[in-house]
Amino acid sequence: MKLKRFGTAAAFLAAGALTLSACGGGDTSGSEGGESADAGSAAGTLIGGGASSQESAMTAWTQGVTEVSPDLTVNYDPVGSGAGREGFLAGQYSFAGSDAAMDEEEQASAEEICGPEGVFHVPSYISPVAVAFNLEGVDTVNMDAETIAQVFAGEITTWNDEKIAEQNEGTELPDTPITVVHRADDSGTTENFTAYLTEAAGDAWEYDEVETWPSEIAAESAQQTSGVVSLAGSTDGAITYADASQVGELGTVAVGVGDEYVEYSADAASAAVDASEQNEDGSVELDRSTEEAGVYPIVLVSYHIYCQQYQDQETADLAKAFGEYVISEEGQQAAADSAGSAPISEDTRSAAAERLGAIAVQG
């Protein structure tokens, strides 16, 4: 991971007002902004919501954090990335899980809520996004980016289409119609998948990077990750995109990268992130059109988004304690064991730890 310089810890300690009830009630006593709290002393309930891709990992984290902070309870609502960011900005959540970083408009809104220093992103969960399908007798197929784009755009409509068949010599593909299944809700997984298509497929994908699936494309839809996987699993010939940890028994696409086809794996996803750059706000710039060997390019980097400043000491301590557990080797291993995610690198952990350690209290 190449890290862009994000400044000193002092940059995170400006005096901003937090007015949301979800982030606490106004107790400004306790440690000075940026002073680390003892994780074991954090006590109370931290409420978050967002990316459904993190659901399995979040279960592991919310259980595991009690080993270091016995009195810390974390409640997480897997409502989807867009709804999670909206809930955070509306005061419903004290942190958001999101498969996409906040855009400029959201960051401006966050400044109004969290103070002039706004928010920061912690890359907490790295996972391949699988292109998954339900086709009897077929477990894996090869497709390059252009072919994947044409399938999801509705231009390739049967599984034995010549463009698929020529990349899968020796595999008997039926003439089954292809049913595209996409997320109905605003989704960071959709944004990551369409970002890949935009960057890697060229003119074959004309809909750009979007969080809401293009309405012009005739397709089936379902809510959240579990919904698209369930619908694809019950529809012969279906194809969808989903966090790889949740595709279950569906077949998967090996994605064309350079001169090879790469199957998804935690290691191949981690390789994509380590070859990328991290922005000042903690978000990651991925090279989705890479031709580097062994890299799986359809990668989801899911964040936890925190305020730089919380209004009360309790919420600041809870956010800091939970965030530090999530990025720890123990926390990352818990997620890997539960969800098959790729642990973050030491460089990512170090940068995230500095940001978390600088969480401040108003005043």
N, C-alpha and C positions, 0 to 999 in steps of 0.2 A: 504493500500500500504506500503510495506516494502522498505525503501529507503537505498540503499548502499551509504555510505559516498562518496561524489564527490569532496571534497576539498573546499577550501575557494574561495571567489570571485576572489582573486588575481590570481588564476590558470587560469582564463579566459582572463587575460589582457596582455598576451605576445605581443611583437611587431612583427606582421607578415604583409607581404605585400599582398594586394589584387589587382590583376591586371585586373579584369573583368570590362568591361564597364557597364554591367548590374548592378553592385554594386556601381556605381558612378564614378565620373570623376577625383578625386584626390584632392578635397578640404579637407585639414586636419585641418582646423581651427575649433574652437568651443570647446565643453567640453572635458575634459580628458576622456580616456577610462574608461568605467564602471560607469560614472556619469549619473544618470537617467535624461532623458529629460522630460519636461512637455508634457504630451500626447496631450494636446490641441493645442500645438504650432507646432506639426508635420505637415508639408505641402509638398505635392508633390505626385508622383505616385509610388507605390510599385508594382512590377511585380513578380508574382509567377506562378507556374504551377505544375501539378502532379496528385495525386490520384483523380479519378473520383468519388470515394465513398464519398468524402467530398463536392461534388458539391452543394447539397442542403444546407448544413451547411455553406459553403463558401458564398453563396448568402446572407444568414442571417448576416454573419460576415461583409461582405463588405458593406452592408447597415447600419448595427448597429454601426460600428466603427465611422461613420461620426457624431454620436451624441456626442462623446467625442473628436473627432479630425475632425472638419468640413472640413478642407482643405486636408485631407488624402484620396486619391483614391487608391483602391487596385484592380488590374486586375489579374484574376486567370484563367489559361488555364487548364481545366480538361483532360489532355492528357494521364493520367495513371501514376502510381507510378514510373515505370522504366524510362519513358520518362521525367518525372519531375526531377528525380535525375540527369539524363544525361543533361538536359537543365540547371540545376543549376550549374553543374560542367563545362559546356561549356560557362557560362556567360549569358545565355538567361534569367534566372530568378534570382531574389535576394533572394528568399526563395523557397523551394520545399515542396510540400505536398506528403507524402509517407505512404503507408500502411505497409511498411517494413523499418526497420532501414538500414542505410548504412552499407555495408560489409567492411571488412578490406581494400580491394583494393580501394573502393570508398573513404573511410576515408583518405587513403594515398593521393589520387588525390586531395581531399579537402584541405589537408595541403598545397599543392602547390598553390592552388588558394586563400585560406583564410588566409594563414600564418601558422606558426608552431602549433598553438592551434586548427586549423581546424574548425570543426563544432560541433553543439550540437543539440539534438533532444528535441522537446517539445511535449509530448503526448497531442494532442489537441482535438481529436475526438475518442470516444470509442463507438463501435457499434457491435452488434452481426452480424455475417455472417450467413444469412439464407440459409439453403438447401431448395430450392424452386422448386415446380413442377407444371405441368399443367395436371390435371387428372380430367375429368368431374365427378362431383358428389362427389369428395373427397377433403376435405379442409385440413386435417392433417393426417399424418401417423407417427408411431413410428419406429425409426431405431436406433440400436446401432452403434458404430463406425465401427465395422467389416463389418456390412451390408452396411453402407454408402460407405466404401472403395470398396467393391466388386461391388456395383452399378457403381461407377465412374470409376472403372478399366475395366468395360465391362464384368464382370463375372456373374453378375445377369442381365438378359436381359428383363424380363417381370415383370409387377407390381404385378402379383399374385404369384410370386415365393414363395416357401415355407418359405424361410428365412425372407421375409417381412411379409407374412401372419401370421406366428406364433407370431409375435410381435404386431399384430393388430387384435386380436380376436373380432368379431362383426362388423368389417369393410369389406364391400364387395369390393374386389379389382378385377379389370378387367384383362384380359390377354393382355392388351395393351403393345406393345413393349416400352421399355425405350429408350429414346434418350438423351444421355448426351450432355449438352451444356456447353462449357467452354470459358474462355477469350482467344481471339486470340493474344492480345497484352501482353507485359510484365506487370505483374500485382501483386501488393502487396496483393490484395485479394486472388489471386491464391496461393501466398506464405503462407498466413495465413491459408488458407483452407488445403493445402497440409501439412503444419506443424502439424495441428490437426490430419490428417490422419496418418502421420508418427509416432506421439507420442502415439496416442490413439488406432489405429487399428492393431498394431502389424504386423504380417506377411501378413495380408490381403492387405497391401499397400506397394509395393516394389519400388516405384518411388522417394522416399525421398521428402524433402521439396524443392519445385522449384517455381520460379517466372514465368516460361514459361511452359505451360501445356505439359506433355509428348507426343511426337509425335507418340509413339507406340500405344496409345489408340485411337481406332476408335471413333470419336465423331464429333459433329457439333461445330462451334465456331463463335464468334462475337466480335467486338471491344467494349471495355469499358463496364461499368456496365449497362448502358441503352441498349446496344446492346444485351447482353445475356438475359436480362429480356424480351426484345421485342421478341427475337427469341423463347425463351421458351414459352412465352405467345401465340405464333402463331403455336406451334407444339404440337399436342396431345401426351401425354405420356412423354413430356420432363422433365428433371430435371437439375437444375443448382445450382450455389452458387453465392450469391451476397450480398452486403450490405443490411441489412434488411429494411432500410428506403426506398429502391427503388423497392421492389418486388411487390408492388401493389396488384393485385387480385390473384396472384399465391398462391397455397397451400404451406404449409411449414411442415418440418419434426421436430417432437419433438425428441431431441437427448438423447440417453441412457447415463445416468451418475449414476454410482453405481447401485442402485436398482430401480431407477425411470427414467422417461423420462421427460426432461425439454424443454419446449417451449421457444423460444427466447423472450427476453424482455430487456429493458434498465437496469433494476435492476439486472437481472441475469448476464448480461454482465459486469456490474460494479463490481459485486461480484467476478468475475474471476480476474479482474485487481487488486482489493484491496488485494487479496490473493497472489499477485505476488511481485517480486522484481524489483527495478529500478536500471539500471546500471549507471556507472559514466557519460556516455555520454547522459543520459536522456532516453535511450530506456528501454523497459520493457521486463522482462523475464516471460513469461506466463507458467503456469502449465496446459497444454492442456489435460493431461490424468487424471485430478482430478476426484475424486469420491465424492467430497463434495456436500452435498445436496443443491439444489437451484442454483447451478452454471451452466451457459450455457457456454460450453467450446470452442465453435467456435467463437472466439472474434477477432475483428479487432481493433487494436490500431493504429490509423493513426496519423502521426507526422507532425509537421512543422519543417523543418530543416533550420537552420540559420548559417551564419558565426559567429565565435567568434569576428572577426574584419571586419569592412567594410572600404573602402578606404576614404569615405567622410562622413561628419557629417549628411547630409540629409538622406542618406540611412540608417545609423545607427539609427537615430531618427524614421524613418518610420517603420523599422523592429521592433524596441522596442515598439512603440506605438501600432502597430497592434497586436503583440504577446501578450502584456499585456491585450488588450481588449479581445482577443480570450479566454484566460484562466480565465478571471474575471467571477464572478457569473453571471453577465448580459450576457456576451458573451456565456457562456456555456448554459444558459437557452435559448438564442436565437437559438442555434443549436438544443437543445432538442425539442423546439417547432416546428422547421422547419423540422428536419430530424429524430426525435425520438431517438437521441443518448443519451448516459449516461453521465451526467456531471462528470468531474474529481473530485477526492477527494481533501480535504484540504491539505493533505500531498503532493500530486502531484502538486497542485497549488503553494504551498510554494516553492518547489524545482525549478519549472519552472520559477517562478518570480525572484528568485535569479540569475538564468542563464540569463534570459532576461535583467535584470538590469545590468549585467556585459558585455553586448555587447559594444565593444570598437571601437575606430577609430585609424587607422594606424598612428603611429607617436605621 
